[in-house]
Amino acid sequence: MASSPKPDPNSLDSLLIKKRKAEDDLRNVERQIYELEGRYLEDTSTYGNILTGWSSFLASTSPGIRKEKKDITPEERLFSLSSLTAPKVRVEENRGRRVE
C-alpha cells in the first residue's frame, strides 16, 4: 500500500503561509508600538518626556494645574515611524482599508 507523500515544509505554499504569518505578526507589533507610543506621548505631554524634553515641567509654576494635552504630531512618533512598513499600515488603515 502506497502512502501519500508528506508535505515538504520548504514547499512554496508552506513558505508563503509562513511569510503571511510573519507579516501579520510584524503588523501587530507595529500597531502595538504605535498605540503605546501614543499613550506615552499623551500621558507625558503636559510636563515633558524623553522625546520633547522637560522644559514644560521646569517652567510650570503650579503643580496642581494641568495644561491641556496637545495633539501628537508625526514628528514626535520617533519609534513607530522608524519602521519601513509601519507608515504604510497606518495609511491603509486611515483610508478605511483594514489590514488583516
Backbone as JSON, one array per atom type, in Angstrom:
{
  "sequence": "MASSPKPDPNSLDSLLIKKRKAEDDLRNVERQIYELEGRYLEDTSTYGNILTGWSSFLASTSPGIRKEKKDITPEERLFSLSSLTAPKVRVEENRGRRVE",
  "N": [[0.84, -1.16, 0.0], [0.67, 2.13, -0.94], [1.73, 5.05, 0.58], [0.56, 8.41, 0.98], [2.56, 11.16, -0.09], [4.36, 13.1, 2.3], [3.79, 16.55, 3.11], [6.17, 18.88, 1.97], [8.07, 20.82, 4.13], [9.39, 22.99, 3.14], [8.12, 23.75, 0.89], [6.63, 25.83, -1.65], [4.01, 26.72, -1.02], [3.95, 26.29, 1.77], [6.0, 28.0, 2.59], [4.92, 30.46, 1.78], [2.74, 30.66, 3.5], [4.07, 30.85, 5.95], [5.36, 33.28, 5.5], [3.19, 35.08, 5.3], [2.21, 34.86, 7.9], [4.39, 35.88, 9.36], [4.34, 38.51, 8.38], [1.85, 39.37, 9.34], [2.32, 39.17, 12.1], [4.34, 41.11, 12.36], [2.9, 43.45, 11.62], [1.09, 43.53, 13.76], [2.81, 43.93, 15.96], [3.9, 46.4, 15.23], [1.59, 47.97, 15.32], [1.01, 47.81, 18.05], [3.26, 49.12, 19.1], [2.83, 51.66, 18.03], [0.41, 52.38, 19.31], [1.13, 52.25, 22.07], [3.2, 54.11, 22.12], [1.75, 56.41, 21.46], [0.06, 56.6, 23.71], [2.01, 57.04, 25.67], [3.09, 59.51, 24.79], [0.81, 61.13, 24.99], [0.24, 60.94, 27.75], [2.47, 62.14, 28.88], [2.63, 64.63, 27.81], [2.01, 67.0, 29.11], [4.03, 67.7, 30.99], [6.43, 66.97, 29.83], [8.77, 64.74, 28.19], [10.92, 61.99, 27.24], [11.38, 62.43, 24.54], [10.61, 65.07, 23.9], [11.72, 66.63, 25.84], [12.02, 68.25, 29.09], [11.28, 70.87, 29.5], [8.78, 72.06, 29.84], [7.97, 71.06, 32.28], [9.85, 72.16, 34.02], [9.18, 74.82, 33.7], [6.67, 75.01, 34.73], [4.57, 76.47, 37.12], [2.63, 75.91, 38.93], [1.99, 72.98, 40.32], [-0.46, 71.66, 40.66], [-2.18, 72.4, 38.66], [-3.08, 71.35, 35.56], [-2.03, 71.49, 32.21], [-3.74, 71.67, 29.03], [-3.86, 68.73, 27.05], [-1.85, 68.31, 24.21], [-2.14, 67.78, 20.64], [-0.7, 64.94, 19.09], [2.06, 65.02, 17.01], [3.27, 63.77, 13.83], [6.04, 63.95, 13.78], [6.8, 63.56, 16.38], [6.56, 60.89, 16.77], [8.78, 59.0, 17.04], [9.54, 56.32, 17.46], [7.53, 54.57, 16.35], [7.47, 55.42, 13.73], [9.9, 54.68, 12.8], [10.02, 52.3, 11.55], [10.08, 50.71, 8.39], [7.79, 49.65, 7.28], [5.61, 50.35, 8.87], [4.42, 53.02, 8.45], [3.02, 52.59, 6.04], [1.06, 50.77, 6.8], [-0.53, 52.31, 8.55], [-1.42, 54.32, 6.79], [-2.99, 52.83, 5.02], [-4.93, 51.92, 6.83], [-6.06, 54.34, 7.58], [-7.3, 55.06, 5.26], [-9.46, 53.52, 5.33], [-9.22, 50.88, 4.74], [-8.99, 47.86, 6.17], [-6.28, 46.28, 7.55], [-5.43, 43.03, 7.61]],
  "CA": [[0.0, 0.0, 0.0], [1.49, 3.34, -1.06], [1.24, 6.16, 1.42], [0.66, 9.71, 0.31], [3.79, 11.86, 0.32], [4.2, 14.14, 3.31], [4.09, 17.87, 2.54], [7.52, 19.39, 2.19], [7.99, 22.08, 4.9], [10.01, 24.07, 2.38], [7.39, 23.96, -0.36], [6.23, 27.22, -1.88], [2.81, 27.01, -0.23], [4.33, 26.35, 3.17], [6.78, 29.22, 2.79], [4.02, 31.61, 1.67], [1.97, 30.71, 4.74], [4.98, 31.37, 6.97], [5.6, 34.69, 5.18], [1.99, 35.83, 5.69], [2.17, 34.87, 9.37], [5.42, 36.83, 9.81], [3.86, 39.86, 8.06], [0.78, 39.67, 10.31], [2.97, 39.4, 13.4], [5.01, 42.4, 12.27], [1.88, 44.5, 11.67], [0.56, 43.59, 15.12], [3.83, 44.55, 16.81], [3.97, 47.82, 14.87], [0.37, 48.6, 15.83], [1.18, 47.93, 19.5], [4.24, 50.18, 19.34], [2.16, 52.92, 17.71], [-0.56, 52.69, 20.37], [1.84, 52.52, 23.32], [3.9, 55.38, 21.95], [0.73, 57.44, 21.53], [-0.32, 56.74, 25.12], [3.14, 57.66, 26.38], [3.18, 60.91, 24.41], [-0.33, 61.83, 25.58], [0.37, 60.99, 29.21], [3.6, 62.96, 29.3], [2.67, 65.9, 27.06], [1.87, 68.16, 29.99], [5.28, 68.09, 31.67], [7.6, 66.63, 29.05], [9.14, 63.33, 28.1], [12.26, 61.72, 26.71], [11.49, 62.92, 23.16], [10.43, 66.52, 23.79], [12.43, 67.3, 26.91], [11.22, 68.57, 30.27], [11.22, 72.32, 29.72], [7.44, 72.38, 30.34], [7.96, 70.7, 33.69], [10.65, 73.15, 34.73], [8.53, 76.11, 33.59], [5.36, 75.02, 35.39], [4.64, 77.15, 38.41], [1.63, 75.34, 39.83], [1.9, 71.56, 40.0], [-1.82, 71.17, 40.72], [-2.91, 72.79, 37.45], [-2.58, 70.63, 34.38], [-2.3, 72.11, 30.93], [-4.45, 70.8, 28.1], [-3.0, 67.87, 26.26], [-1.77, 68.74, 22.82], [-2.19, 66.7, 19.66], [0.6, 64.32, 18.79], [2.46, 65.21, 15.62], [4.04, 62.64, 13.31], [7.45, 64.13, 14.11], [7.03, 63.05, 17.74], [6.45, 59.43, 16.74], [10.12, 58.54, 16.69], [9.66, 54.86, 17.47], [6.64, 53.88, 15.41], [7.79, 55.8, 12.35], [11.24, 54.21, 12.43], [9.86, 51.09, 10.76], [9.8, 50.99, 6.98], [6.47, 49.17, 6.91], [4.55, 50.9, 9.73], [3.64, 54.1, 7.84], [2.13, 52.03, 5.03], [-0.06, 50.17, 7.51], [-1.4, 53.38, 9.05], [-2.05, 54.99, 5.65], [-4.05, 51.95, 4.56], [-5.99, 51.92, 7.83], [-6.72, 55.64, 7.54], [-8.12, 55.08, 4.05], [-10.62, 52.67, 5.55], [-8.9, 49.5, 4.43], [-8.48, 47.19, 7.35], [-5.19, 45.38, 7.24], [-5.53, 41.79, 8.41]],
  "C": [[0.89, 1.24, 0.0], [0.89, 4.45, -0.2], [1.42, 7.46, 0.66], [1.91, 10.42, 0.81], [3.47, 12.95, 1.34], [4.52, 15.5, 2.68], [5.49, 18.32, 2.93], [7.43, 20.71, 2.95], [8.61, 23.26, 4.17], [9.31, 24.31, 1.05], [6.96, 25.42, -0.45], [5.0, 27.59, -1.05], [3.14, 27.17, 1.25], [5.1, 27.64, 3.48], [5.9, 30.47, 2.68], [3.16, 31.76, 2.92], [2.82, 31.29, 5.86], [5.24, 32.86, 6.75], [4.41, 35.54, 5.61], [1.89, 35.93, 7.21], [3.18, 35.88, 9.92], [4.97, 38.27, 9.53], [2.76, 40.29, 9.02], [1.36, 39.98, 11.68], [3.65, 40.77, 13.44], [4.01, 43.54, 12.36], [1.32, 44.65, 13.08], [1.54, 44.26, 16.08], [3.93, 46.05, 16.51], [2.75, 48.57, 15.38], [0.48, 48.81, 17.34], [2.16, 49.05, 19.84], [3.59, 51.54, 19.1], [1.2, 53.33, 18.83], [0.12, 53.02, 21.69], [2.6, 53.84, 23.26], [2.92, 56.55, 22.05], [0.28, 57.68, 22.96], [0.77, 57.43, 25.92], [3.2, 59.16, 26.07], [2.01, 61.72, 24.97], [-0.17, 62.0, 27.08], [1.46, 61.95, 29.68], [3.64, 64.33, 28.61], [2.61, 67.13, 27.94], [3.21, 68.63, 30.54], [6.54, 67.72, 30.92], [7.89, 65.15, 29.09], [10.51, 63.21, 27.45], [12.45, 62.3, 25.31], [11.43, 64.43, 23.05], [11.2, 67.31, 24.84], [11.47, 67.68, 28.03], [11.14, 70.06, 30.53], [9.84, 72.74, 30.23], [7.36, 72.11, 31.84], [8.7, 71.76, 34.51], [9.97, 74.52, 34.73], [7.2, 76.16, 34.34], [5.5, 75.61, 36.79], [3.68, 76.53, 39.42], [1.44, 73.87, 39.51], [0.49, 71.0, 40.01], [-2.62, 71.46, 39.46], [-2.26, 72.1, 36.26], [-2.97, 71.41, 33.12], [-3.11, 71.14, 30.07], [-3.46, 69.96, 27.33], [-3.02, 68.34, 24.81], [-1.84, 67.53, 21.89], [-0.78, 66.2, 19.38], [0.88, 64.51, 17.3], [3.26, 64.0, 15.13], [5.54, 62.74, 13.65], [7.79, 63.6, 15.5], [7.02, 61.52, 17.79], [7.77, 58.82, 16.25], [10.19, 57.03, 16.57], [8.8, 54.2, 16.41], [6.93, 54.26, 13.96], [9.19, 55.36, 11.92], [11.18, 52.92, 11.61], [9.54, 51.45, 9.32], [8.38, 50.59, 6.59], [5.35, 49.81, 7.71], [3.77, 52.05, 9.08], [2.65, 53.59, 6.8], [0.89, 51.45, 5.69], [-1.03, 51.25, 7.95], [-2.1, 54.1, 7.91], [-3.2, 54.13, 5.14], [-5.21, 51.91, 5.54], [-6.76, 53.23, 7.79], [-7.61, 55.78, 6.3], [-9.35, 54.19, 4.19], [-10.39, 51.22, 5.2], [-8.33, 48.85, 5.68], [-7.42, 46.19, 6.92], [-5.27, 44.18, 8.16], [-4.26, 41.01, 8.32]]
}
